[in-house]
Amino acid sequence: MEPSVRMQNLMVMALADGSLGEREVNYLTDRCIELGLGEQELQAAIRFALEDGASVSLPQDRDDAESLLIDMLRMMAADGILDENEKRLFAICAAKLGYGLPEVDALISRCLAN
């Protein structure tokens, strides 16, 4: 998955609860740097996520799918509040990617271990 698309997906998740807190911004900027993206790509991701009908772009590759879901889990947890809209968006993405409850539980366990 292209880093810019990954950042758009994370921004959609970040705004799913209707707000963007300092810890979420910190996570997004750190992740942006890790992905090799700059300020311009971050701004583009923000514009994308604020558009009506913005949605998560799901990868075809299983490794990319798992990486996206882990990123989404970390984004959800960044502000310390698991909002219902965030949980719903994550659940829909996981289901569309073919992840059942046991696989989601395993992902959560791996996230907590790191």
Backbone torsions as a table, in degrees:
resi	resn	phi	psi	omega
1	MET	NA	134.4	178.6
2	GLU	-60.5	138.0	179.4
3	PRO	-56.1	-36.5	-179.8
4	SER	-67.7	-35.6	176.8
5	VAL	-69.4	-39.7	177.1
6	ARG	-58.7	-43.5	-179.3
7	MET	-66.3	-38.7	175.9
8	GLN	-60.5	-44.3	179.2
9	ASN	-60.5	-44.7	179.5
10	LEU	-64.6	-36.4	179.3
11	MET	-68.0	-38.5	175.9
12	VAL	-60.3	-44.1	178.5
13	MET	-64.5	-42.8	-178.1
14	ALA	-60.7	-35.3	-177.5
15	LEU	-93.4	0.9	-178.0
16	ALA	-61.0	-29.5	-179.7
17	ASP	-90.2	2.0	175.2
18	GLY	87.7	2.7	178.8
19	SER	-146.1	165.6	179.7
20	LEU	-137.0	103.6	-177.2
21	GLY	-86.7	171.5	-177.3
22	GLU	-60.2	-42.9	-179.5
23	ARG	-66.7	-34.4	176.2
24	GLU	-67.3	-42.7	177.6
25	VAL	-60.7	-43.1	178.5
26	ASN	-60.8	-44.0	178.7
27	TYR	-62.6	-45.0	-178.6
28	LEU	-62.6	-43.5	-179.6
29	THR	-68.4	-39.3	176.1
30	ASP	-61.7	-44.6	-179.1
31	ARG	-66.5	-36.4	177.7
32	CYS	-59.8	-45.7	179.0
33	ILE	-64.1	-44.1	179.4
34	GLU	-59.9	-34.7	-179.4
35	LEU	-82.4	-3.0	179.6
36	GLY	77.7	23.3	-178.9
37	LEU	-99.4	156.9	179.1
38	GLY	-110.5	-171.3	-177.6
39	GLU	-60.9	-37.2	-179.1
40	GLN	-62.3	-43.7	179.4
41	GLU	-68.4	-35.7	177.0
42	LEU	-64.1	-43.7	178.1
43	GLN	-63.8	-39.1	178.0
44	ALA	-63.4	-39.2	178.4
45	ALA	-65.6	-38.4	177.6
46	ILE	-63.8	-47.6	178.9
47	ARG	-58.7	-43.7	179.3
48	PHE	-58.8	-49.6	-175.7
49	ALA	-66.8	-25.8	-179.8
50	LEU	-83.9	-10.9	179.1
51	GLU	-69.0	147.5	172.9
52	ASP	-62.2	134.5	177.4
53	GLY	79.3	12.4	177.2
54	ALA	-60.1	137.7	-178.9
55	SER	-141.5	166.9	179.2
56	VAL	-81.4	134.7	175.8
57	SER	-93.3	116.6	-175.1
58	LEU	-90.4	133.3	180.0
59	PRO	-77.2	158.6	177.2
60	GLN	-88.0	-33.5	-176.5
61	ASP	-74.0	134.8	-177.3
62	ARG	-64.3	-38.8	178.2
63	ASP	-65.8	-41.3	176.7
64	ASP	-64.4	-37.8	179.4
65	ALA	-63.0	-45.5	179.8
66	GLU	-64.6	-42.2	178.8
67	SER	-62.7	-40.9	177.5
68	LEU	-63.1	-46.1	-178.9
69	LEU	-63.5	-37.9	176.8
70	ILE	-65.0	-43.4	175.8
71	ASP	-59.0	-41.6	-179.4
72	MET	-65.1	-41.4	177.7
73	LEU	-60.6	-44.8	179.3
74	ARG	-65.2	-37.4	177.7
75	MET	-64.8	-42.8	179.0
76	MET	-59.9	-39.5	-175.4
77	ALA	-83.4	-11.4	-173.1
78	ALA	-56.1	-39.2	-177.8
79	ASP	-94.0	1.2	177.7
80	GLY	80.3	4.4	-178.7
81	ILE	-127.8	123.1	176.6
82	LEU	-94.7	95.6	-178.1
83	ASP	-73.6	148.8	-179.5
84	GLU	-60.3	-39.7	178.8
85	ASN	-64.7	-38.5	176.6
86	GLU	-64.3	-46.2	-180.0
87	LYS	-61.9	-40.4	179.8
88	ARG	-64.9	-45.9	179.0
89	LEU	-61.0	-44.4	178.4
90	PHE	-61.2	-46.7	-177.8
91	ALA	-61.0	-41.1	179.0
92	ILE	-64.3	-46.6	179.6
93	CYS	-61.4	-46.4	-179.7
94	ALA	-60.1	-44.9	-179.6
95	ALA	-64.0	-43.4	179.9
96	LYS	-65.8	-26.3	177.9
97	LEU	-87.5	1.1	176.2
98	GLY	86.0	19.2	179.1
99	TYR	-93.7	124.6	174.8
100	GLY	-93.4	-179.0	-178.0
101	LEU	-57.4	-44.0	179.8
102	PRO	-61.1	-40.0	179.6
103	GLU	-69.0	-38.3	177.6
104	VAL	-65.5	-43.2	177.1
105	ASP	-59.0	-41.0	178.9
106	ALA	-64.5	-41.0	177.2
107	LEU	-62.0	-44.4	179.9
108	ILE	-62.1	-42.7	178.4
109	SER	-61.3	-42.5	178.4
110	ARG	-64.4	-39.1	178.6
111	CYS	-64.0	-42.5	-178.9
112	LEU	-68.4	-29.4	-179.2
113	ALA	-74.3	-23.7	-177.4
114	ASN	-92.2	NA	NA
